[in-house]
Amino acid sequence: MRLKEVANVTSPEARQILVTPFDPQTAGSIRKGIEAANLNLNPMLERGLTNKTINVPSPHWMKICGKKLSNRPKKRQKIKGGLREIRP
């Protein structure tokens, strides 16, 4: 099943994803599925008064990309230049 079929997915902040399952019983399975997807995300199960939500803080992508590109300095400089042009 796709995540959209079993939960509501929102992004309250730029570096945060909030997953609210339609059935609170499935929150643990959804968390395990996000961990098993190997996306370098660390979901945390939060229990509220009425339902359970899964808070997924996203990692700082520049650190991850920097580690992967550390062996290729020319490509790293090209990507950094492209990011500078995109940022306001």
PyMOL CGO cylinders between C-alpha atoms (Angstrom):
from pymol import cmd
from pymol.cgo import CYLINDER

trace = [
    CYLINDER, 0.00, 0.00, 0.00, 1.06, 3.53, -0.59, 0.3, 1, 1, 1, 1, 1, 1,
    CYLINDER, 1.06, 3.53, -0.59, 1.42, 5.92, 2.33, 0.3, 1, 1, 1, 1, 1, 1,
    CYLINDER, 1.42, 5.92, 2.33, -1.27, 8.25, 0.92, 0.3, 1, 1, 1, 1, 1, 1,
    CYLINDER, -1.27, 8.25, 0.92, -3.80, 5.41, 1.16, 0.3, 1, 1, 1, 1, 1, 1,
    CYLINDER, -3.80, 5.41, 1.16, -3.33, 4.84, 4.91, 0.3, 1, 1, 1, 1, 1, 1,
    CYLINDER, -3.33, 4.84, 4.91, -2.34, 8.25, 6.29, 0.3, 1, 1, 1, 1, 1, 1,
    CYLINDER, -2.34, 8.25, 6.29, -2.47, 11.99, 5.85, 0.3, 1, 1, 1, 1, 1, 1,
    CYLINDER, -2.47, 11.99, 5.85, 0.98, 13.42, 5.02, 0.3, 1, 1, 1, 1, 1, 1,
    CYLINDER, 0.98, 13.42, 5.02, 1.67, 17.09, 5.75, 0.3, 1, 1, 1, 1, 1, 1,
    CYLINDER, 1.67, 17.09, 5.75, 4.70, 19.33, 6.06, 0.3, 1, 1, 1, 1, 1, 1,
    CYLINDER, 4.70, 19.33, 6.06, 4.20, 21.92, 8.84, 0.3, 1, 1, 1, 1, 1, 1,
    CYLINDER, 4.20, 21.92, 8.84, 7.79, 23.16, 8.51, 0.3, 1, 1, 1, 1, 1, 1,
    CYLINDER, 7.79, 23.16, 8.51, 10.38, 23.08, 5.74, 0.3, 1, 1, 1, 1, 1, 1,
    CYLINDER, 10.38, 23.08, 5.74, 12.45, 20.34, 7.40, 0.3, 1, 1, 1, 1, 1, 1,
    CYLINDER, 12.45, 20.34, 7.40, 9.65, 18.27, 8.92, 0.3, 1, 1, 1, 1, 1, 1,
    CYLINDER, 9.65, 18.27, 8.92, 7.11, 15.75, 7.63, 0.3, 1, 1, 1, 1, 1, 1,
    CYLINDER, 7.11, 15.75, 7.63, 4.08, 14.85, 9.74, 0.3, 1, 1, 1, 1, 1, 1,
    CYLINDER, 4.08, 14.85, 9.74, 2.26, 11.56, 9.05, 0.3, 1, 1, 1, 1, 1, 1,
    CYLINDER, 2.26, 11.56, 9.05, -1.15, 11.09, 10.67, 0.3, 1, 1, 1, 1, 1, 1,
    CYLINDER, -1.15, 11.09, 10.67, -2.59, 7.60, 10.06, 0.3, 1, 1, 1, 1, 1, 1,
    CYLINDER, -2.59, 7.60, 10.06, -6.32, 7.23, 9.47, 0.3, 1, 1, 1, 1, 1, 1,
    CYLINDER, -6.32, 7.23, 9.47, -6.28, 4.22, 11.85, 0.3, 1, 1, 1, 1, 1, 1,
    CYLINDER, -6.28, 4.22, 11.85, -4.07, 4.84, 14.94, 0.3, 1, 1, 1, 1, 1, 1,
    CYLINDER, -4.07, 4.84, 14.94, -3.39, 1.09, 15.17, 0.3, 1, 1, 1, 1, 1, 1,
    CYLINDER, -3.39, 1.09, 15.17, -1.25, 1.28, 12.02, 0.3, 1, 1, 1, 1, 1, 1,
    CYLINDER, -1.25, 1.28, 12.02, 1.13, 3.99, 13.30, 0.3, 1, 1, 1, 1, 1, 1,
    CYLINDER, 1.13, 3.99, 13.30, 3.78, 1.49, 14.40, 0.3, 1, 1, 1, 1, 1, 1,
    CYLINDER, 3.78, 1.49, 14.40, 3.71, -0.31, 11.06, 0.3, 1, 1, 1, 1, 1, 1,
    CYLINDER, 3.71, -0.31, 11.06, 4.01, 2.96, 9.15, 0.3, 1, 1, 1, 1, 1, 1,
    CYLINDER, 4.01, 2.96, 9.15, 7.01, 3.99, 11.26, 0.3, 1, 1, 1, 1, 1, 1,
    CYLINDER, 7.01, 3.99, 11.26, 8.71, 0.65, 10.63, 0.3, 1, 1, 1, 1, 1, 1,
    CYLINDER, 8.71, 0.65, 10.63, 7.99, 0.97, 6.90, 0.3, 1, 1, 1, 1, 1, 1,
    CYLINDER, 7.99, 0.97, 6.90, 9.60, 4.42, 6.74, 0.3, 1, 1, 1, 1, 1, 1,
    CYLINDER, 9.60, 4.42, 6.74, 12.67, 3.07, 8.56, 0.3, 1, 1, 1, 1, 1, 1,
    CYLINDER, 12.67, 3.07, 8.56, 12.84, 0.00, 6.28, 0.3, 1, 1, 1, 1, 1, 1,
    CYLINDER, 12.84, 0.00, 6.28, 12.70, 2.18, 3.14, 0.3, 1, 1, 1, 1, 1, 1,
    CYLINDER, 12.70, 2.18, 3.14, 16.34, 3.19, 3.81, 0.3, 1, 1, 1, 1, 1, 1,
    CYLINDER, 16.34, 3.19, 3.81, 15.74, 6.89, 3.05, 0.3, 1, 1, 1, 1, 1, 1,
    CYLINDER, 15.74, 6.89, 3.05, 18.06, 8.13, 5.80, 0.3, 1, 1, 1, 1, 1, 1,
    CYLINDER, 18.06, 8.13, 5.80, 15.05, 9.30, 7.83, 0.3, 1, 1, 1, 1, 1, 1,
    CYLINDER, 15.05, 9.30, 7.83, 14.46, 8.80, 11.55, 0.3, 1, 1, 1, 1, 1, 1,
    CYLINDER, 14.46, 8.80, 11.55, 10.68, 8.71, 12.22, 0.3, 1, 1, 1, 1, 1, 1,
    CYLINDER, 10.68, 8.71, 12.22, 9.48, 9.26, 15.79, 0.3, 1, 1, 1, 1, 1, 1,
    CYLINDER, 9.48, 9.26, 15.79, 6.10, 8.05, 17.04, 0.3, 1, 1, 1, 1, 1, 1,
    CYLINDER, 6.10, 8.05, 17.04, 4.21, 10.70, 19.04, 0.3, 1, 1, 1, 1, 1, 1,
    CYLINDER, 4.21, 10.70, 19.04, 1.11, 9.77, 20.98, 0.3, 1, 1, 1, 1, 1, 1,
    CYLINDER, 1.11, 9.77, 20.98, -1.47, 12.51, 21.27, 0.3, 1, 1, 1, 1, 1, 1,
    CYLINDER, -1.47, 12.51, 21.27, -4.74, 12.60, 23.15, 0.3, 1, 1, 1, 1, 1, 1,
    CYLINDER, -4.74, 12.60, 23.15, -6.89, 11.55, 20.21, 0.3, 1, 1, 1, 1, 1, 1,
    CYLINDER, -6.89, 11.55, 20.21, -4.50, 9.83, 17.81, 0.3, 1, 1, 1, 1, 1, 1,
    CYLINDER, -4.50, 9.83, 17.81, -0.92, 8.90, 17.08, 0.3, 1, 1, 1, 1, 1, 1,
    CYLINDER, -0.92, 8.90, 17.08, 1.26, 10.86, 14.69, 0.3, 1, 1, 1, 1, 1, 1,
    CYLINDER, 1.26, 10.86, 14.69, 4.65, 10.14, 13.20, 0.3, 1, 1, 1, 1, 1, 1,
    CYLINDER, 4.65, 10.14, 13.20, 7.09, 13.03, 13.15, 0.3, 1, 1, 1, 1, 1, 1,
    CYLINDER, 7.09, 13.03, 13.15, 9.79, 12.64, 10.49, 0.3, 1, 1, 1, 1, 1, 1,
    CYLINDER, 9.79, 12.64, 10.49, 12.47, 15.34, 10.74, 0.3, 1, 1, 1, 1, 1, 1,
    CYLINDER, 12.47, 15.34, 10.74, 14.39, 15.50, 7.48, 0.3, 1, 1, 1, 1, 1, 1,
    CYLINDER, 14.39, 15.50, 7.48, 18.18, 15.51, 7.65, 0.3, 1, 1, 1, 1, 1, 1,
    CYLINDER, 18.18, 15.51, 7.65, 20.29, 18.37, 6.45, 0.3, 1, 1, 1, 1, 1, 1,
    CYLINDER, 20.29, 18.37, 6.45, 20.67, 17.37, 2.80, 0.3, 1, 1, 1, 1, 1, 1,
    CYLINDER, 20.67, 17.37, 2.80, 23.80, 19.47, 2.17, 0.3, 1, 1, 1, 1, 1, 1,
    CYLINDER, 23.80, 19.47, 2.17, 25.73, 17.37, 4.71, 0.3, 1, 1, 1, 1, 1, 1,
    CYLINDER, 25.73, 17.37, 4.71, 24.62, 14.16, 3.04, 0.3, 1, 1, 1, 1, 1, 1,
    CYLINDER, 24.62, 14.16, 3.04, 25.39, 15.43, -0.46, 0.3, 1, 1, 1, 1, 1, 1,
    CYLINDER, 25.39, 15.43, -0.46, 28.71, 16.86, 0.73, 0.3, 1, 1, 1, 1, 1, 1,
    CYLINDER, 28.71, 16.86, 0.73, 29.82, 13.48, 2.02, 0.3, 1, 1, 1, 1, 1, 1,
    CYLINDER, 29.82, 13.48, 2.02, 28.94, 11.81, -1.26, 0.3, 1, 1, 1, 1, 1, 1,
    CYLINDER, 28.94, 11.81, -1.26, 30.66, 14.48, -3.35, 0.3, 1, 1, 1, 1, 1, 1,
    CYLINDER, 30.66, 14.48, -3.35, 33.77, 14.91, -1.22, 0.3, 1, 1, 1, 1, 1, 1,
    CYLINDER, 33.77, 14.91, -1.22, 35.76, 12.76, -3.63, 0.3, 1, 1, 1, 1, 1, 1,
    CYLINDER, 35.76, 12.76, -3.63, 34.70, 14.83, -6.66, 0.3, 1, 1, 1, 1, 1, 1,
    CYLINDER, 34.70, 14.83, -6.66, 35.67, 18.48, -6.03, 0.3, 1, 1, 1, 1, 1, 1,
    CYLINDER, 35.67, 18.48, -6.03, 34.83, 19.81, -9.53, 0.3, 1, 1, 1, 1, 1, 1,
    CYLINDER, 34.83, 19.81, -9.53, 31.31, 18.43, -9.45, 0.3, 1, 1, 1, 1, 1, 1,
    CYLINDER, 31.31, 18.43, -9.45, 30.85, 19.63, -5.86, 0.3, 1, 1, 1, 1, 1, 1,
    CYLINDER, 30.85, 19.63, -5.86, 31.75, 23.21, -6.84, 0.3, 1, 1, 1, 1, 1, 1,
    CYLINDER, 31.75, 23.21, -6.84, 29.34, 23.08, -9.77, 0.3, 1, 1, 1, 1, 1, 1,
    CYLINDER, 29.34, 23.08, -9.77, 26.47, 21.92, -7.53, 0.3, 1, 1, 1, 1, 1, 1,
    CYLINDER, 26.47, 21.92, -7.53, 27.25, 24.52, -4.85, 0.3, 1, 1, 1, 1, 1, 1,
    CYLINDER, 27.25, 24.52, -4.85, 27.22, 27.24, -7.52, 0.3, 1, 1, 1, 1, 1, 1,
    CYLINDER, 27.22, 27.24, -7.52, 23.86, 26.01, -8.76, 0.3, 1, 1, 1, 1, 1, 1,
    CYLINDER, 23.86, 26.01, -8.76, 22.43, 26.08, -5.24, 0.3, 1, 1, 1, 1, 1, 1,
    CYLINDER, 22.43, 26.08, -5.24, 23.66, 29.65, -4.72, 0.3, 1, 1, 1, 1, 1, 1,
    CYLINDER, 23.66, 29.65, -4.72, 21.77, 30.74, -7.85, 0.3, 1, 1, 1, 1, 1, 1,
    CYLINDER, 21.77, 30.74, -7.85, 18.53, 29.11, -6.63, 0.3, 1, 1, 1, 1, 1, 1,
    CYLINDER, 18.53, 29.11, -6.63, 18.59, 30.55, -3.11, 0.3, 1, 1, 1, 1, 1, 1,
    CYLINDER, 18.59, 30.55, -3.11, 16.97, 33.98, -2.64, 0.3, 1, 1, 1, 1, 1, 1,
]
cmd.load_cgo(trace, "trace")
